[in-house]
């Protein structure tokens, strides 16, 4: 939407200027490119200004509709810029009412943006590594949409982040997305899960939305060669609370792992 709007305004403005000024025909494409570049820079300046207003050290207790809306506009534009073609399956089964825990395999830094774009109506917040808060722009938006930083090397601090996610769901503020592997997969395989994230579902009694993502690791490689990247995101299954009642986190983790492998194929199973 953002890039199309910029293109439309650029075309309209260049045509009006061309008609009013009576310039030579060759100036029309030059005008279009110049106005497009100026509007694109203004869009970047707006993004910078919006993020500059965020103090990530100030507690954020409510999801910000403004920042979430702005985030989705720019994520959509970024997906277009890096030439990603999304192919989804099963998203029509996304819970329409109530909160849920969404879990997905993790391949690349782009995965959260893809998930947010595909589930833009679900008001997702991520359980994410604390280092992401230092990333330009990204950290500001994560803070405003109630993402929770997790210290993967400190179990006590990690538990505090999980407890906070439980609180957010119980207070009906957001649904939570977690990548249970804990890290991006370097070999494309689905690595063993950290079962602690499933406490979020157990303590809130919400459905677990199981998803898989494929091919995001190829985005930058294909972009260098000016090629599109076809990214697959599947909603594999929704596990209702009554199905996992009585299971411990390890057993639940194994159940979810097998559902992901059933969708991705045995080639994605990790083996030491």
N, C-alpha and C positions, 0 to 999 in steps of 0.2 A: 504493500500500500504506500509506504513512504517513497520508494523509488519511483513508482508510477505517478505519484502526486508531483514529485519534483520534475519528472519528465513532462507531465502535462502542463504544469505552470511554465516550464522553460519553452515549450513549443508555443503556447499561447502568447507569452511575452515577446518572444522573438518575432512572431508573425505580426503582432501589433506594432512593434517598433519598425519592422521592415516596411509595413504599409504606411505608417505615419511619416517616416523619414525619407522614403523613396530611394533607399540605397540600392546598390547593385545586387543582383541575385546571389552572387557568391557570398555576400555578407550574412545571408539567412542561416546557413549551417554554422557559421562562426558565432553568430549571436546565440544560437541554441546551445552550443558547447559552452560558451562563456557564462551564460545564465545558469545552465545546469551546474557547472562547477561552483558558482557563487552560492546557489541554493544548497548544494551538497555540503559546502563548508559551513553554511549557517546551521544546517542540521547537526553537524558535528559540534559546533560551538554551543548549541542548545543542550546537547547531550553532556558536554563538559560542564556547563553551568549547573545543570540539574544534579549531577553527581558531586560537584564541588560543595553543594549545600548540605551534603550528608555527613554527619559526624558518626562514624561507625563505633565510637567509644561510648556514645549515648545509648542507653537501653531502648530497644524498640519493642513495644508490647502489642502493637496492632499492625495488621497488614495494611499497607498503603495502596489504595486503589489507583492513585495517580502514578506512583512509581511502577506499579505492576502493568498499567496500561502503556506507559512509555516504554517499558522493557519489552513488551510484546511487539510493539511497532518496530523497534530497532533489531530485535531478534529476527523478525520476518525479513527485514532488509538485508541483514547479514547472511541469512540463508540464501537469498537470491544472489548476493555478491560473490559468495564462494561457490556458486553454481551447484547447489545440492538439489537433487530431485528426490522428494520424499515419497516412499511407498509404505502405506500403513495397512494394518490388518487387525480387525477386531475392536477398533476404537469405539464402535457404536455400543459396545458393552460396558463402557466406562460408567461407574455408578453415578447416577444423576442426583441422588440425595444422600446426605450424610458424608462423613469423612472416611478416608481410607489410607492405608500404607501402600505406596507403590514401590516395587523393587525391580531392578533392571541390571543386566550385566553392564560392564563399564570398559569401553575401549579407548576413549579419546576425550580430550578436554571439551570437545564440542557436544558431548552427549547431553549434559544438562540443558543446553539451549534447545536441542532437538526435542527433548522430552517436554520442556516447558511449552514449546510451540505446538506440539501435538495434543497436549492436555491443558490448553490455555484457559478453558472454562472451569478447571478443577481447583484453582487456587492452591497450587503446589508450593511448598517450601522444602528446601533440601537439607538433609544432614550431610554436611560437606567438610572436607578437610580445612583446617583453620588457615592454611596458607593461601587459600583462594580469596580470603578477605583482603589480601595485599595487592590483588590484581586491579589495575586501573579500570574504572567503570563497573566491572563485575562485582567487586566487593561492596560498592555502594548500593547496588540494586539488591544483592543478596541480603544485606542488612535490612533494607526497607520492606522486603517481602517475607521476613521472619525466618530466613534460613538460619540454621544453627551450626556453628563451627565445632568440629570435633578434633580432639587431639588424639591421633591414632597411636601415639607412643605412651600415653598416660591413661591407664584404665579408669582411674578415679575421675579425671576430667571428662573422659568419654562418656562415662555413666551419667554425669551431670547433663551433658548434651542430650542424651537419650531421654532422661527424665523431663527435660524441657520440651522435647517433641511430644511426649505423652501428654503433658499439660496443654500444649497448643491444640492437640486433637480433642481432648476432653472439653476444652473451652470453645470448641467449634470455630476456631480462628483460621485454620488451614488444614489441608491434607499434607502428608509428609512423603517425600521421595528419598530413598536411600539406595546406594550402590553397595550391596552387602559384601562384595569382594574387598572393599576398602581402598583399593588402588586401581588405576587403569591397567588393563591387561597388556603386557608388552608383546605377547605372542598371539593374541587374538583368542586364546582359550578362555573358558569360564573357570576362574580360579576358585579355590575353596572359600566359602563364605565365613564372615564373622557373625556368628549366630546372635550376638547381642542386639543387633538392630531389630530382631523380631520380637523383642520385649515390647516395642512400641505398639505392635498389634495386640499382643497378649494382654497388656495392661489397659488397652482402650476398647477391646472387643470390636474392632472394625475389620472390614474385609481387607484382604491382601491382594492387590492388583499386580499380577506377574507379567512383566514385559521383557522383550529381548530387542536388542539393537544390533545392526550389522553394517559394516563398511565405513564407519565414520573415520577410521584410521587412514583412509585413502583420500580424504578431502584435500589436504594441502598438497599431496603428491599430484593429484589430478589437476589441481588449480595451477600448478607450475607449468603444466602442459596444456592449459586452457581447455580442460575436459570437464564434463559434468561428473558428479559423483551420485550414484544411486544408493540411497540410504534406506534400509528397511527398519521399520519399527512395528513390532507385533504386540498386541495385547494377547498374551497366551492363555491366561486363565484368571478367574477371580475366586479366591479361596474364602468362603464365608467363615465367620467365627466358629460356627458349630462344627465345621470340618476339622479345624485344628485344635479344638477344645481338648485339653488333656495331654497335648503333646508338649514336650519341653522344647527349648529353643533349638537344640541340635537336631532333633527329629524334624521340626518344622523347617529348619534351614535345608535339610536334605531333601525334603519334599519339594521345596521351591526350586532347588538346584536341578532336580530331575525333570521338572516341568520345563525349565529353560532348555535343557539338553534335548528334550523331546521335540522342541520347536526348532532349535538350531541344528541338531544333528550330532552324532557321536564324535565327529571330527573336532567339535568344540569342547569335548570333555578334557579336563586337565588331568595329567598323570605325571607323577614324579619319575 
